[in-house]
Amino acid sequence: MRRFFLALALASGLLGRALPARAEGEPDVFARVVVAETELRAGPGVSYRVIHRAHRGDTFLIRTRETSGYWLEVLLPDGRTAYALGDTVEAMAVDSDAPNAPSKPGLFAPPALEDAHAGLALMGGVWNGSGYSEVRPALVIAPAIAFEPYVGLSLQTDSRRLIYGGAFALNFAPDWAIAPFVVLGAGGMHETPKEENIREQRSWFHARVGGGLLASLRFRLLLRVEVSDFVLFTEDRYKNVQSYVGGLGSYF
């Protein structure tokens, strides 16, 4: 949990530093695309990779008024910085209170699922009433479907439980900034007593079903909140436990 809150604080600090400071009353300066299509790159030059394709009429907040050569640094809707060739855009100063003023990047960003191939989330919370942490990579099969293997550790009062498995996540609205999802998975659990002379180690199988909300933030950060039900079973017994977790991740 401590790592989760530290990551959240770091993300908040980054968000707070994203927009350049400007004098009070000074209008915002935007770059509007004036060609049919232009490539926005990771740096001021054609040798840098393309990170966004913009079309005529698209507007971007200018991060700084200085340019490097013929390149202009702008801020993408998801919080990343990019460079546009000066000949493909025109700068315009607009008062933020003016009618039809272009919108500035906010807390939420366009979902990254549309063009993502993989992801990673670090989760923390409660599993069966005790502390729990989980690492969950993801393989994005389609914008609405991802395969997510997971490994988690729960520290019980009398044992340590290693939970592992794989799940399919179904995102109901991959084009929404805040989207609901469900998870269906299966795997195992290995329980190691803290005092092995009291009882032996045990292994269980489990089935997992859950759901929650996925929020797309700037800088391609994701805030994930999830509730899951685990059915633990062996050949002769079974029981249910619940988990309540949240964490930060990213798709790339």
Residue pairs with C-beta under 8 A, 6 or more apart in sequence:
1 124
1 125
1 131
1 133
3 122
3 124
3 133
4 122
4 123
4 124
4 246
4 247
4 248
7 122
7 247
7 248
8 248
11 217
11 219
11 221
11 248
14 79
14 219
15 79
15 107
15 217
15 218
15 219
18 75
18 79
18 105
18 218
18 219
19 61
19 75
19 104
19 105
20 63
20 64
22 28
27 93
27 94
27 95
27 96
28 61
28 93
28 94
28 95
28 96
28 101
28 102
28 104
29 61
29 62
29 65
29 91
29 92
29 93
29 94
30 59
30 60
30 61
30 62
30 91
30 92
30 93
30 94
30 102
31 59
31 60
31 61
31 62
31 72
31 74
31 84
31 89
31 90
31 91
31 92
32 57
32 58
32 59
32 89
32 90
32 92
32 102
33 54
33 55
33 56
33 57
33 58
33 59
33 84
33 88
33 89
34 56
34 88
34 89
34 90
35 56
35 88
36 55
36 56
37 53
37 54
37 55
37 56
38 53
38 54
38 84
38 85
38 88
38 89
39 50
39 52
39 53
39 54
40 50
40 51
40 52
40 53
40 54
40 60
40 74
40 76
40 82
40 83
40 84
41 48
41 49
41 50
41 51
41 82
41 83
42 48
42 49
42 50
42 51
42 82
42 83
43 83
44 67
44 68
44 69
44 71
44 73
44 83
45 69
45 71
45 83
48 83
51 76
51 80
51 82
52 76
52 82
54 60
54 84
59 102
60 74
60 75
60 76
60 82
60 84
60 89
61 74
61 75
61 102
61 104
61 105
62 72
62 73
62 74
62 75
62 91
63 73
63 74
63 75
63 81
64 73
66 73
67 73
67 86
68 83
70 85
70 86
70 87
71 83
71 84
71 85
71 86
72 83
72 84
72 85
72 86
72 89
72 91
73 81
73 82
73 83
74 81
74 82
74 83
74 84
74 89
75 81
75 82
75 105
76 82
76 105
77 105
77 109
77 110
78 105
78 109
78 110
78 112
78 216
78 218
78 219
78 220
79 105
79 109
79 217
79 218
79 219
79 220
80 219
80 220
94 101
94 102
95 101
96 104
105 218
106 218
107 217
107 218
108 177
108 178
108 215
108 216
108 217
108 218
109 177
109 216
109 217
109 218
109 219
109 220
110 177
110 216
111 174
111 175
111 176
111 177
111 179
111 216
112 216
112 220
112 222
112 250
112 251
112 252
113 140
113 143
113 144
113 171
113 174
113 175
113 251
114 143
114 174
114 175
116 140
116 143
116 251
116 252
117 139
117 140
117 252
118 137
118 138
118 139
118 140
118 251
118 252
119 137
119 138
119 140
119 146
119 222
119 249
119 250
119 251
119 252
120 135
120 136
120 137
120 138
120 249
120 250
121 135
121 136
121 137
121 138
121 222
121 224
121 247
121 248
121 249
121 250
122 133
122 134
122 135
122 136
122 247
122 248
122 249
123 133
123 134
123 135
123 136
123 152
123 224
123 226
123 245
123 246
123 247
124 131
124 132
124 133
124 134
124 245
124 246
124 247
125 132
125 243
125 244
125 245
125 246
125 247
126 132
126 243
126 244
126 245
127 152
127 154
127 161
127 163
127 241
127 242
127 243
127 245
128 154
128 156
128 161
128 241
128 242
128 243
130 154
130 155
130 156
130 157
131 154
131 155
132 152
132 153
132 154
132 243
132 245
133 152
133 153
134 150
134 151
134 152
134 153
134 163
134 245
134 247
135 150
135 151
135 152
136 148
136 149
136 150
136 249
137 148
137 149
138 146
138 147
138 148
138 169
138 249
138 251
139 146
139 147
139 148
140 146
140 251
141 147
143 171
143 174
143 175
144 170
144 171
144 172
144 174
145 168
145 169
145 170
145 171
146 168
146 169
146 171
147 166
147 167
147 168
147 169
148 166
148 167
148 168
148 169
148 183
148 185
149 164
149 165
149 166
149 167
150 163
150 164
150 165
150 166
150 167
150 185
150 187
151 162
151 163
151 164
152 162
152 163
152 164
153 160
153 161
153 162
153 163
154 160
154 161
154 163
155 161
158 193
158 194
158 195
158 198
159 191
159 192
159 193
159 194
160 191
160 192
160 194
161 189
161 190
161 191
161 192
162 189
162 190
162 191
162 192
163 187
163 188
163 189
163 206
163 230
164 187
164 188
164 189
165 185
165 186
165 187
165 188
165 206
165 208
166 185
166 186
166 187
167 183
167 184
167 185
167 186
167 208
168 183
168 184
168 185
169 181
169 182
169 183
170 181
170 182
170 183
170 184
171 179
171 180
171 181
171 214
172 179
172 180
172 181
172 182
173 179
173 180
177 215
177 216
178 213
178 214
178 215
178 216
179 213
179 214
179 216
180 211
180 212
180 213
180 214
181 211
181 212
181 213
181 214
182 209
182 210
182 211
183 208
183 209
183 210
183 211
183 226
183 228
184 208
184 209
185 207
185 208
185 209
186 205
186 206
186 207
186 208
187 205
187 206
187 208
188 203
188 204
188 205
188 206
189 203
189 204
189 205
189 206
189 230
189 232
190 201
190 202
190 203
190 204
191 201
191 202
191 203
191 204
192 201
193 199
193 200
193 201
202 234
203 234
204 232
204 233
204 234
205 232
205 233
205 234
206 230
206 231
206 232
206 233
207 230
207 231
207 233
208 228
208 229
208 230
208 231
209 228
209 229
210 226
210 227
210 228
210 229
210 243
211 226
211 227
211 228
212 224
212 225
212 226
212 227
213 224
213 225
214 222
214 223
214 224
215 222
215 223
215 224
216 222
217 223
220 250
220 251
220 252
221 248
221 249
221 250
222 248
222 249
222 250
222 251
223 246
223 247
223 248
224 246
224 247
224 248
224 249
225 245
225 246
226 243
226 244
226 245
226 246
227 242
227 243
227 244
228 242
228 243
228 245
229 240
229 241
229 242
230 240
230 241
230 242
230 243
231 238
231 239
231 240
232 238
232 239
232 240
232 241
233 239
